[in-house]
Amino acid sequence: MTEITDLKKLPEYQEKSIISRILLKNPGGNITCFAFGKGESLSEHTTPYNAFILILDGKAEIKIADKYYQLEEHETIILPANIPHAVTALSNFKMLLVMIKQETK
């Protein structure tokens, strides 16, 4: 079903929480919108997906391997598949996460 979604309003912030809403899911990848309360984080992990992050609101620190990046609204970053990464909310922030499965040879 086709619908218009305002990503800055979806999902709503909740203090001391990370809220997510899957917008699209299939075997090739997912599109998910996240709302992080200030100070909340996703600990370092890896996935078999290449990931594209778009910051919709607020500020976040993204760690990829051993490098740290600070991103603000409208900025993007790519997380390579199978490389350790982590996300920390420097303020309340929302992001759109697009994950695309890494091709295997």
ABEGO torsion letter per residue (X at the ends): XBBBBBAAAOBBBBBGBBBBBBABBBAAEBBBBBBBBBGBBBBBBBBABBBBBBBABEBBBBBBEABBBBBBBGBBBBBBBGBBBBBBBABBBBBBBBBBBBBBX
